[in-house]
Amino acid sequence: MTTTPPSLYAAREPIFPRRVTGFFRRFKWGIMIFTLGIYYLTPWIRWDRGPNLPDQAVLVDIASRRFYFFWIEIWPHEFYFVAGLLIMAGLGLFLFTSALGRVWCGYACPQTVWTDLFILVERWIEGDRNARLRLHRGKWDIRKWRLRVTKWAVWLLIGLATGGAWVFYFADAPTLLTNLVTLSAHPVAYITIAILTLTTFVFGGFMREQVCIYMCPWPRIQAAMVDVDTITIGYRGWRGEPRKHSEAVKTGEPMGDCIDCMACVNVCPMGIDIRDGQQMECITCGLCIDACDDIMAKIGKPRGLVDYLSLADEPAEAAGAPAKPIWRHVLRPRTILYTAMWSLIGLGLVYALFIRTDIELTVSPERNPTFVMQSDGSIRNIYDVRLRNKTGEAREFHLSLTSDEVLRIELEGQQGQLVVDVPADRTVLQRVYVTARPQDPAASMDSVDLRLWVEDIATGERASRDTSFNGKSE
């Protein structure tokens, strides 16, 4: 006799969060407006950098290999600034998670922000929780099709705006918008917008909590970041139990503050019951706190049955003792370490930013061959020197060298001059010849240290790089 193995697939149960008002809901609205405002409006901010440079405040200029952020310009060889910012973002995420749980997920994560926006549209078109439940369970009639198509159309417009805003970060926004409307933009722009429109539409409209539970790795990583002193959302079971409809109350035990109204469950965008304890699905958005506080106020009970609290305070609170001050939970070795590391990296980046010069050079000696013997017996080394002019004006750079030995410098194509014209915000590759005469000691030495200098004739600013001169050893 054969048996059919049980299915490991569970179909998604749609979640229809109920409308709720309160401090955390207002705070989430504020975060949504702030973050979406930054995302959609930043490409349109102008910043005057002078002639020959883009005037978009934030721009990832792939063609010119530059990243512009207001007055800061990052060149490809300065990618360590971007790497440092990414490390700071990671450490900041560790810090806030250790101190306050998944506040990033609950308030500022793009998936959370756009899902909140999509739910707002859904509620505006189809009604609150009960109306949406009835519509979901009802048959597909004209009214249902009309509401669904209207909702999907608005979602697609939001997704289109999302993809459109993203491509504006990589080109001049007004110019690209004109090209998009006139259908003359590069196909990559249309493909990028289409992909981001589709992913925003699907993730924010249909997958929602599944993205957080199954696709995002952070719910699992957070287990290493959270401990008993982390302040996160919890249920004060010692105060709420036994619940109104529990068997204990039916047998005569005094009822706790929880009246089993399910308000905390009905407002949860993840569809969980916070009264079941800490769960991976919880994003600590605080909506269950608003819902519970509203019910407690209506029945004349103290607020805070569901609240931000730490597991370390549970025994003390259950015994009637006061909880530890919040600062004692926040300031502990782990968070102090994260803060120190975050601050050191930030200070290092600021220091590196302020000591940058407007002129730079890199020196690459020719290695094949390492030297060339001239017809008169002199020894010549060849170097490829890249000169960077990071200013907004064309400059003349003078090259020179210093060494303990007698060496001569020449520039290819300069006819005896040692001056190179470098356009604004550009890099010029200049071939440099360094020669030792036959009678000079450097001609017969294995290696001689030397330093190549570049000087901005207009400002006197200088930069240098150390290299070596290879001679013909006896």
Stockholm file with secondary structure:
# STOCKHOLM 1.0

chainA/1-474         MTTTPPSLYAAREPIFPRRVTGFFRRFKWGIMIFTLGIYYLTPWIRWDRGPNLPDQAVLVDIASRRFYFFWIEIWPHEFYFVAGLLIMAGLGLFLFTSALGRVWCGYACPQTVWTDLFILVERWIEGDRNARLRLHRGKWDIRKWRLRVTKWAVWLLIGLATGGAWVFYFADAPTLLTNLVTLSAHPVAYITIAILTLTTFVFGGFMREQVCIYMCPWPRIQAAMVDVDTITIGYRGWRGEPRKHSEAVKTGEPMGDCIDCMACVNVCPMGIDIRDGQQMECITCGLCIDACDDIMAKIGKPRGLVDYLSLADEPAEAAGAPAKPIWRHVLRPRTILYTAMWSLIGLGLVYALFIRTDIELTVSPERNPTFVMQSDGSIRNIYDVRLRNKTGEAREFHLSLTSDEVLRIELEGQQGQLVVDVPADRTVLQRVYVTARPQDPAASMDSVDLRLWVEDIATGERASRDTSFNGKSE
#=GR chainA/1-474 SS CCCCCCCCCCCCCCCCCCCCCSHHHHHHHHHHHHHHHHHHHGGGCBCCCCTTSCCBSEEEETTTTEEEETTEEECGGGTHHHHHHHHHHHHHHHHHHHHHSSHIIIIICHHHHHHHHHHHHHHHHHCSHHHHHHHHHSCCCHHHHHHHHHHHHHHHHHHHHHHHHHHGGGSCHHHHHHHHHTTCSCHHHHHHHHHHHHHHHHIIIIITHHIIIIICSHHHHGGGTCCTTCCEEEECHHHHCSCTTSHHHHTTCCCCSCCCCCHHHHTCTTCCCGGGCCCTTCCCCSHHHHHHHHHHHHHTCCSCSEEEECGGGHHHHHTTCCCCCHHHHHSSHHHHHHHHHHHHHHHHHHHHHHTCCSEEEEEEECCSSSCEECTTSCEEEEEEEEEEECSSSCEEEEEEEEESSCCEEEETTSTTCCEEEECTTEEEEEEEEEEECTTSGGGGSSEEEEEEEEEETTTCCEEEEEEEEECCCC
#=GC SS_cons         CCCCCCCCCCCCCCCCCCCCCSHHHHHHHHHHHHHHHHHHHGGGCBCCCCTTSCCBSEEEETTTTEEEETTEEECGGGTHHHHHHHHHHHHHHHHHHHHHSSHIIIIICHHHHHHHHHHHHHHHHHCSHHHHHHHHHSCCCHHHHHHHHHHHHHHHHHHHHHHHHHHGGGSCHHHHHHHHHTTCSCHHHHHHHHHHHHHHHHIIIIITHHIIIIICSHHHHGGGTCCTTCCEEEECHHHHCSCTTSHHHHTTCCCCSCCCCCHHHHTCTTCCCGGGCCCTTCCCCSHHHHHHHHHHHHHTCCSCSEEEECGGGHHHHHTTCCCCCHHHHHSSHHHHHHHHHHHHHHHHHHHHHHTCCSEEEEEEECCSSSCEECTTSCEEEEEEEEEEECSSSCEEEEEEEEESSCCEEEETTSTTCCEEEECTTEEEEEEEEEEECTTSGGGGSSEEEEEEEEEETTTCCEEEEEEEEECCCC
//
